[in-house]
């Protein structure tokens, strides 16, 4: 089976990267959800595509996982 785009993209933020600037590219390619993990901030942003824009969501519509669940499972690196 061939899919024309990804359903879910996971971005891990690194110093100086352009993760947030990529959202327009992902929207243009109809990626349903974008998960952004930021180890520096120890944060997770889960976004869903709606009307060509991404909006924060608390729980994925694609997999049985949400922001709170994922945050509890991440073993963040020592600072």
LINJO-V222551 format. One record per backbone hydrogen bond with DSSP energy under -1.0 kcal/mol. CO is the residue of the C=O (numbers start at 1). NH is the residue of the N-H. Records with the same first field share a line. If there is no record, write none. Layout:
CO: NH + NH
This chain:
7: 33
9: 35
11: 37
14: 17
19: 22
22: 26
23: 27
24: 28
25: 29
26: 31
27: 30
32: 49
33: 9
34: 47
35: 11
36: 45
37: 13
38: 42 + 43
43: 38
45: 36
46: 57
47: 34
48: 55
50: 53
53: 50
55: 48
58: 67
63: 65
65: 60
66: 70
67: 71
68: 72
70: 74
74: 76
